Amino acid sequence: MTPKLIYIAGPTGVGKTALSIALAQHYNTEIVSCDSRQFYKEMQIGTAAPTAEDLATVPHHFIQHRSVTHPLNVGDYEKEALTVLDQLFKKKDYVVLTGGSGLFAQAVIEGLDQFPPIPAEVKSQLSVFYETHGITGLQDLLRDQDPKHYRTVDRQNPLRLLRALEVCFAAAAPYSSFLGKNKVTRPFKTQTFVLHQPRERLYDRINSRVDQMIEAGLEAEVKSLLKYRELSSMRSVGYQEWWPYFDGEQDKEKTIGDIKRNSRRYAKRQITWFNRFGKEALFPANTPVTEIAQLIESTDD
């Protein structure tokens, strides 16, 4: 049979980790993470990384395997992940891919989109614009230039906003017009399951998980990363909200509230992004492993 990559997708807090581990156990296989925040060993609590028990139960790849001082971009991740998959598929018929970073999953499954070169003057002009108008200015500009991409992009990530705007101005065309045009053929098939829960229940889970992170020592974890606050990885939800608190500009209660609010907003954007897979890929988060396995095997060749 053709090897199959089982992609377990869905918003933060929906229950991807539990199902992925159960599926990996069912097929006696391994898990490849495409959660770009969980790559870094210094970021455990705030990223809800798999626990030591989880990692001991099933072999995982790309979980806390590098330092924040050595970031992994999506292009390099694609190459490294494909190398890992090539090795795994030599001994496994199935491998589980999971994580909420849709772009990183897309790189593995379909390949990266191709964009036009960006002139230096465009980069410089947008950099000055960002310094002058801040992230709100970038958000407003992207909404005007590419409302379609604006609806799905991580609007709290200035690097993503700048990248999209660079393409918009360099090509005189929306960033979204370049997406999905460079799909490649992989030596494996992919079957995607997008987990979902009722919105109110998902938000309750997210709020509760943030409380658990606080109890587990999130404040101390982020404080230990203060010297890295300018790195792109530190712009993640759960980390960037602490800087005003440590700078004495707001209290802890507001900081925690901001983390919960931004986590819910992030989940909403993820849900929008995963809608591209269609309703047929949607499954309740509590779908039994046996039911998922039957669906997987029914499409094997």
C-alpha beads as a LAMMPS data file, in Angstrom:
LAMMPS data file: protein, C-alpha beads

301 atoms
300 bonds

1 atom types
1 bond types

-500.0 500.0 xlo xhi
-500.0 500.0 ylo yhi
-500.0 500.0 zlo zhi

Masses

1 110.0

Atoms # bond

1 1 1 0.000 0.000 0.000
2 1 1 0.998 3.620 -0.428
3 1 1 2.257 5.025 2.898
4 1 1 -0.234 7.312 4.566
5 1 1 0.275 10.458 6.613
6 1 1 -2.583 10.968 9.051
7 1 1 -2.934 14.686 9.724
8 1 1 -4.761 15.548 12.957
9 1 1 -5.589 19.250 12.768
10 1 1 -7.726 21.712 14.676
11 1 1 -7.577 24.807 16.870
12 1 1 -5.575 25.137 20.047
13 1 1 -7.106 23.304 22.997
14 1 1 -9.392 21.075 20.940
15 1 1 -7.709 17.783 21.885
16 1 1 -5.256 16.999 19.068
17 1 1 -2.539 15.602 21.321
18 1 1 -4.727 12.956 22.966
19 1 1 -6.143 11.646 19.685
20 1 1 -2.750 11.687 17.964
21 1 1 -1.181 9.616 20.717
22 1 1 -4.080 7.164 20.671
23 1 1 -3.800 6.770 16.895
24 1 1 -0.034 6.344 17.052
25 1 1 -0.496 3.611 19.651
26 1 1 -3.202 1.973 17.535
27 1 1 -0.865 1.771 14.533
28 1 1 2.352 1.289 16.516
29 1 1 3.825 4.316 14.799
30 1 1 5.324 7.719 15.564
31 1 1 4.211 11.356 15.654
32 1 1 5.657 14.252 13.678
33 1 1 4.738 17.621 15.173
34 1 1 3.971 20.631 12.986
35 1 1 3.380 22.957 15.932
36 1 1 5.980 25.655 15.337
37 1 1 5.783 26.876 18.952
38 1 1 6.606 23.459 20.386
39 1 1 9.946 23.207 18.554
40 1 1 11.742 25.060 21.348
41 1 1 12.908 23.490 24.576
42 1 1 12.605 26.751 26.546
43 1 1 8.889 27.007 25.708
44 1 1 7.101 24.120 27.359
45 1 1 4.337 25.410 29.609
46 1 1 3.029 28.200 27.399
47 1 1 2.867 25.982 24.314
48 1 1 1.099 23.083 26.052
49 1 1 3.809 20.782 24.742
50 1 1 3.340 17.028 25.227
51 1 1 4.323 15.938 28.717
52 1 1 7.264 13.689 29.541
53 1 1 4.728 10.874 29.956
54 1 1 3.308 11.562 26.483
55 1 1 6.772 11.546 24.951
56 1 1 7.604 8.274 26.695
57 1 1 4.388 6.681 25.429
58 1 1 4.912 7.407 21.720
59 1 1 8.035 8.632 19.872
60 1 1 7.649 12.274 18.832
61 1 1 9.636 14.349 16.343
62 1 1 10.125 18.140 16.379
63 1 1 9.142 18.550 20.013
64 1 1 11.474 20.803 22.031
65 1 1 14.402 19.684 19.921
66 1 1 16.139 23.048 19.583
67 1 1 16.704 26.380 21.328
68 1 1 14.827 29.614 20.633
69 1 1 18.222 31.023 19.637
70 1 1 18.200 28.650 16.638
71 1 1 14.793 29.233 15.030
72 1 1 13.371 26.836 12.471
73 1 1 11.678 28.512 9.516
74 1 1 9.019 26.808 7.447
75 1 1 11.336 26.103 4.497
76 1 1 13.899 24.290 6.623
77 1 1 11.125 22.507 8.517
78 1 1 9.733 21.174 5.228
79 1 1 13.109 19.671 4.299
80 1 1 13.767 18.199 7.737
81 1 1 10.261 16.824 8.147
82 1 1 10.332 15.138 4.743
83 1 1 13.635 13.509 5.662
84 1 1 12.123 12.178 8.890
85 1 1 9.037 10.918 7.058
86 1 1 11.161 9.185 4.452
87 1 1 12.900 7.237 7.219
88 1 1 9.688 6.450 9.069
89 1 1 7.817 5.226 5.993
90 1 1 10.553 2.680 5.372
91 1 1 9.271 0.813 8.425
92 1 1 5.747 2.165 9.001
93 1 1 2.637 2.203 6.815
94 1 1 1.165 5.090 8.797
95 1 1 2.640 8.164 10.461
96 1 1 0.724 10.787 12.426
97 1 1 1.249 14.498 11.738
98 1 1 -0.294 16.905 14.215
99 1 1 -0.209 20.544 15.269
100 1 1 -2.032 23.806 14.821
101 1 1 0.538 25.585 12.613
102 1 1 -1.260 25.251 9.318
103 1 1 1.521 26.705 7.183
104 1 1 4.037 24.156 8.469
105 1 1 1.616 21.301 7.801
106 1 1 0.920 22.652 4.330
107 1 1 4.657 22.716 3.596
108 1 1 4.878 18.983 4.332
109 1 1 1.675 17.947 2.593
110 1 1 1.616 20.194 -0.481
111 1 1 4.902 22.093 -0.613
112 1 1 5.467 25.784 -0.123
113 1 1 3.794 28.459 -2.181
114 1 1 6.021 30.422 -4.557
115 1 1 6.132 34.206 -4.286
116 1 1 7.805 36.937 -6.362
117 1 1 11.129 38.432 -5.208
118 1 1 10.766 41.388 -2.857
119 1 1 12.742 44.540 -3.781
120 1 1 14.845 46.000 -0.981
121 1 1 12.996 49.304 -1.166
122 1 1 9.659 47.578 -0.484
123 1 1 11.091 45.879 2.579
124 1 1 12.581 49.172 3.767
125 1 1 9.394 51.169 3.245
126 1 1 7.251 48.657 5.108
127 1 1 9.796 48.445 7.916
128 1 1 9.590 52.205 8.375
129 1 1 5.796 52.005 8.196
130 1 1 5.802 49.386 10.977
131 1 1 8.090 51.507 13.159
132 1 1 5.819 54.498 12.657
133 1 1 2.357 52.930 12.805
134 1 1 2.927 49.758 14.808
135 1 1 1.141 46.436 14.419
136 1 1 -2.265 48.127 14.197
137 1 1 -1.075 49.999 11.128
138 1 1 0.071 46.747 9.514
139 1 1 -3.285 45.145 10.265
140 1 1 -5.224 48.023 8.729
141 1 1 -2.998 48.106 5.659
142 1 1 -3.346 44.371 5.042
143 1 1 -7.108 44.579 5.483
144 1 1 -7.147 47.130 2.677
145 1 1 -4.699 45.297 0.412
146 1 1 -5.881 41.705 0.899
147 1 1 -9.083 41.300 2.953
148 1 1 -9.181 37.574 2.175
149 1 1 -5.799 36.869 3.754
150 1 1 -6.520 39.341 6.539
151 1 1 -9.329 37.066 7.739
152 1 1 -7.016 34.080 8.256
153 1 1 -3.543 35.469 9.041
154 1 1 -2.225 35.607 12.599
155 1 1 -2.835 39.316 13.052
156 1 1 -0.727 39.433 16.225
157 1 1 2.365 38.283 14.328
158 1 1 4.046 41.303 12.678
159 1 1 6.380 39.091 10.646
160 1 1 3.416 37.378 8.972
161 1 1 1.761 40.735 8.335
162 1 1 4.933 42.236 6.879
163 1 1 5.546 39.224 4.649
164 1 1 2.037 39.384 3.209
165 1 1 2.290 43.126 2.627
166 1 1 5.685 42.788 0.950
167 1 1 4.170 40.402 -1.573
168 1 1 1.125 42.621 -2.079
169 1 1 3.236 45.654 -2.948
170 1 1 5.983 43.836 -4.843
171 1 1 3.539 41.976 -7.087
172 1 1 0.749 44.558 -7.158
173 1 1 -1.542 41.636 -6.363
174 1 1 -3.068 40.133 -3.207
175 1 1 -0.880 37.771 -1.202
176 1 1 -3.772 35.287 -1.161
177 1 1 -3.684 35.070 -4.982
178 1 1 -0.382 33.156 -4.748
179 1 1 -1.626 30.555 -2.291
180 1 1 -2.208 26.946 -3.315
181 1 1 -0.691 27.327 -6.795
182 1 1 2.430 25.211 -6.291
183 1 1 1.194 21.866 -4.996
184 1 1 3.703 19.044 -5.311
185 1 1 3.315 15.278 -5.428
186 1 1 4.548 13.442 -2.343
187 1 1 5.469 9.735 -2.165
188 1 1 2.753 9.286 0.454
189 1 1 -0.968 9.940 0.714
190 1 1 -2.391 12.296 3.329
191 1 1 -5.717 11.961 5.112
192 1 1 -6.809 14.938 7.191
193 1 1 -9.056 15.013 10.244
194 1 1 -9.958 18.452 11.568
195 1 1 -11.198 18.209 15.140
196 1 1 -13.897 20.556 16.366
197 1 1 -15.945 21.281 19.455
198 1 1 -18.834 23.668 20.081
199 1 1 -17.329 27.158 20.240
200 1 1 -18.430 27.811 23.834
201 1 1 -16.952 24.530 25.055
202 1 1 -13.699 25.155 23.177
203 1 1 -13.362 28.607 24.704
204 1 1 -14.010 27.194 28.171
205 1 1 -11.268 24.623 27.586
206 1 1 -8.881 27.340 26.437
207 1 1 -9.598 29.495 29.502
208 1 1 -9.141 26.526 31.830
209 1 1 -5.897 25.543 30.130
210 1 1 -4.489 29.041 30.603
211 1 1 -5.335 28.795 34.324
212 1 1 -3.503 25.464 34.434
213 1 1 -0.486 27.035 32.724
214 1 1 -0.404 29.779 35.341
215 1 1 -0.505 27.183 38.114
216 1 1 2.261 25.213 36.379
217 1 1 4.603 28.221 36.419
218 1 1 4.075 30.048 33.132
219 1 1 5.094 33.393 34.633
220 1 1 8.484 32.040 35.701
221 1 1 8.995 30.345 32.321
222 1 1 8.367 33.575 30.426
223 1 1 10.488 35.596 32.871
224 1 1 13.417 33.299 32.146
225 1 1 13.059 34.267 28.472
226 1 1 13.098 38.037 28.962
227 1 1 16.469 38.391 27.263
228 1 1 14.998 36.763 24.145
229 1 1 11.885 38.928 23.963
230 1 1 12.818 40.373 20.555
231 1 1 12.945 36.935 18.897
232 1 1 10.050 36.016 16.618
233 1 1 9.208 32.961 18.736
234 1 1 8.527 35.263 21.679
235 1 1 5.661 36.869 19.777
236 1 1 3.601 33.755 20.495
237 1 1 0.367 33.914 22.421
238 1 1 1.087 33.174 26.063
239 1 1 4.455 34.911 25.942
240 1 1 4.100 38.332 24.330
241 1 1 1.339 39.335 26.776
242 1 1 3.778 39.259 29.694
243 1 1 6.102 42.017 28.481
244 1 1 3.863 44.933 29.645
245 1 1 3.515 43.175 33.006
246 1 1 7.257 42.779 33.462
247 1 1 7.695 46.390 32.348
248 1 1 5.317 47.526 35.109
249 1 1 2.705 48.759 32.653
250 1 1 -0.172 46.454 33.661
251 1 1 -1.131 44.040 36.429
252 1 1 -1.095 40.262 36.411
253 1 1 -4.863 39.917 36.234
254 1 1 -5.003 41.856 32.970
255 1 1 -2.054 39.870 31.622
256 1 1 -3.846 36.582 32.221
257 1 1 -7.014 38.005 30.721
258 1 1 -5.091 39.065 27.621
259 1 1 -3.632 35.575 27.223
260 1 1 -7.095 34.024 27.385
261 1 1 -8.538 36.549 24.942
262 1 1 -5.669 36.190 22.458
263 1 1 -5.773 32.392 22.740
264 1 1 -9.471 32.428 21.849
265 1 1 -8.801 34.775 18.933
266 1 1 -5.978 32.541 17.749
267 1 1 -8.294 29.528 17.883
268 1 1 -10.869 31.429 15.838
269 1 1 -8.288 32.205 13.148
270 1 1 -7.167 28.577 13.115
271 1 1 -10.749 27.426 12.627
272 1 1 -11.055 29.763 9.646
273 1 1 -7.797 28.452 8.163
274 1 1 -8.780 24.799 8.592
275 1 1 -12.098 25.412 6.844
276 1 1 -10.158 24.982 3.594
277 1 1 -10.311 21.216 4.109
278 1 1 -14.108 21.230 3.832
279 1 1 -16.875 19.844 6.000
280 1 1 -16.002 16.269 5.091
281 1 1 -12.759 16.606 7.088
282 1 1 -14.526 17.833 10.246
283 1 1 -14.891 15.399 13.141
284 1 1 -16.003 15.876 16.740
285 1 1 -13.012 15.938 19.073
286 1 1 -14.405 12.948 20.988
287 1 1 -14.633 10.699 17.915
288 1 1 -13.433 7.203 18.982
289 1 1 -10.051 6.087 17.713
290 1 1 -11.593 2.935 16.278
291 1 1 -13.945 5.029 14.141
292 1 1 -11.076 7.157 12.847
293 1 1 -9.059 4.018 12.098
294 1 1 -11.920 2.492 10.112
295 1 1 -12.117 5.618 7.965
296 1 1 -8.366 5.574 7.407
297 1 1 -8.262 1.925 6.365
298 1 1 -11.326 2.227 4.132
299 1 1 -9.367 4.558 1.843
300 1 1 -6.137 2.510 1.713
301 1 1 -5.101 1.225 -1.686

Bonds

1 1 1 2
2 1 2 3
3 1 3 4
4 1 4 5
5 1 5 6
6 1 6 7
7 1 7 8
8 1 8 9
9 1 9 10
10 1 10 11
11 1 11 12
12 1 12 13
13 1 13 14
14 1 14 15
15 1 15 16
16 1 16 17
17 1 17 18
18 1 18 19
19 1 19 20
20 1 20 21
21 1 21 22
22 1 22 23
23 1 23 24
24 1 24 25
25 1 25 26
26 1 26 27
27 1 27 28
28 1 28 29
29 1 29 30
30 1 30 31
31 1 31 32
32 1 32 33
33 1 33 34
34 1 34 35
35 1 35 36
36 1 36 37
37 1 37 38
38 1 38 39
39 1 39 40
40 1 40 41
41 1 41 42
42 1 42 43
43 1 43 44
44 1 44 45
45 1 45 46
46 1 46 47
47 1 47 48
48 1 48 49
49 1 49 50
50 1 50 51
51 1 51 52
52 1 52 53
53 1 53 54
54 1 54 55
55 1 55 56
56 1 56 57
57 1 57 58
58 1 58 59
59 1 59 60
60 1 60 61
61 1 61 62
62 1 62 63
63 1 63 64
64 1 64 65
65 1 65 66
66 1 66 67
67 1 67 68
68 1 68 69
69 1 69 70
70 1 70 71
71 1 71 72
72 1 72 73
73 1 73 74
74 1 74 75
75 1 75 76
76 1 76 77
77 1 77 78
78 1 78 79
79 1 79 80
80 1 80 81
81 1 81 82
82 1 82 83
83 1 83 84
84 1 84 85
85 1 85 86
86 1 86 87
87 1 87 88
88 1 88 89
89 1 89 90
90 1 90 91
91 1 91 92
92 1 92 93
93 1 93 94
94 1 94 95
95 1 95 96
96 1 96 97
97 1 97 98
98 1 98 99
99 1 99 100
100 1 100 101
101 1 101 102
102 1 102 103
103 1 103 104
104 1 104 105
105 1 105 106
106 1 106 107
107 1 107 108
108 1 108 109
109 1 109 110
110 1 110 111
111 1 111 112
112 1 112 113
113 1 113 114
114 1 114 115
115 1 115 116
116 1 116 117
117 1 117 118
118 1 118 119
119 1 119 120
120 1 120 121
121 1 121 122
122 1 122 123
123 1 123 124
124 1 124 125
125 1 125 126
126 1 126 127
127 1 127 128
128 1 128 129
129 1 129 130
130 1 130 131
131 1 131 132
132 1 132 133
133 1 133 134
134 1 134 135
135 1 135 136
136 1 136 137
137 1 137 138
138 1 138 139
139 1 139 140
140 1 140 141
141 1 141 142
142 1 142 143
143 1 143 144
144 1 144 145
145 1 145 146
146 1 146 147
147 1 147 148
148 1 148 149
149 1 149 150
150 1 150 151
151 1 151 152
152 1 152 153
153 1 153 154
154 1 154 155
155 1 155 156
156 1 156 157
157 1 157 158
158 1 158 159
159 1 159 160
160 1 160 161
161 1 161 162
162 1 162 163
163 1 163 164
164 1 164 165
165 1 165 166
166 1 166 167
167 1 167 168
168 1 168 169
169 1 169 170
170 1 170 171
171 1 171 172
172 1 172 173
173 1 173 174
174 1 174 175
175 1 175 176
176 1 176 177
177 1 177 178
178 1 178 179
179 1 179 180
180 1 180 181
181 1 181 182
182 1 182 183
183 1 183 184
184 1 184 185
185 1 185 186
186 1 186 187
187 1 187 188
188 1 188 189
189 1 189 190
190 1 190 191
191 1 191 192
192 1 192 193
193 1 193 194
194 1 194 195
195 1 195 196
196 1 196 197
197 1 197 198
198 1 198 199
199 1 199 200
200 1 200 201
201 1 201 202
202 1 202 203
203 1 203 204
204 1 204 205
205 1 205 206
206 1 206 207
207 1 207 208
208 1 208 209
209 1 209 210
210 1 210 211
211 1 211 212
212 1 212 213
213 1 213 214
214 1 214 215
215 1 215 216
216 1 216 217
217 1 217 218
218 1 218 219
219 1 219 220
220 1 220 221
221 1 221 222
222 1 222 223
223 1 223 224
224 1 224 225
225 1 225 226
226 1 226 227
227 1 227 228
228 1 228 229
229 1 229 230
230 1 230 231
231 1 231 232
232 1 232 233
233 1 233 234
234 1 234 235
235 1 235 236
236 1 236 237
237 1 237 238
238 1 238 239
239 1 239 240
240 1 240 241
241 1 241 242
242 1 242 243
243 1 243 244
244 1 244 245
245 1 245 246
246 1 246 247
247 1 247 248
248 1 248 249
249 1 249 250
250 1 250 251
251 1 251 252
252 1 252 253
253 1 253 254
254 1 254 255
255 1 255 256
256 1 256 257
257 1 257 258
258 1 258 259
259 1 259 260
260 1 260 261
261 1 261 262
262 1 262 263
263 1 263 264
264 1 264 265
265 1 265 266
266 1 266 267
267 1 267 268
268 1 268 269
269 1 269 270
270 1 270 271
271 1 271 272
272 1 272 273
273 1 273 274
274 1 274 275
275 1 275 276
276 1 276 277
277 1 277 278
278 1 278 279
279 1 279 280
280 1 280 281
281 1 281 282
282 1 282 283
283 1 283 284
284 1 284 285
285 1 285 286
286 1 286 287
287 1 287 288
288 1 288 289
289 1 289 290
290 1 290 291
291 1 291 292
292 1 292 293
293 1 293 294
294 1 294 295
295 1 295 296
296 1 296 297
297 1 297 298
298 1 298 299
299 1 299 300
300 1 300 301
